[in-house]
Amino acid sequence: MNQSQEAIYRELMGEIDRYPILERAVAEAPLLSETSFTETIRSSVQRILDENQ
């Protein structure tokens, strides 16, 4: 990850910590708490991140 990507990552993580929208969405949508669904999303995100490195 280059310097600007690291800065973006830090900024995004800070925003996620300040505004827990994802946690609220998971609590309000039962599908999002199903393990198979979340694993599929996690795998997809990881693949996208790996392709962009």
Helices and strands as residue ranges (DSSP letters): H 3-18, H 21-28, G 30-33, H 35-51
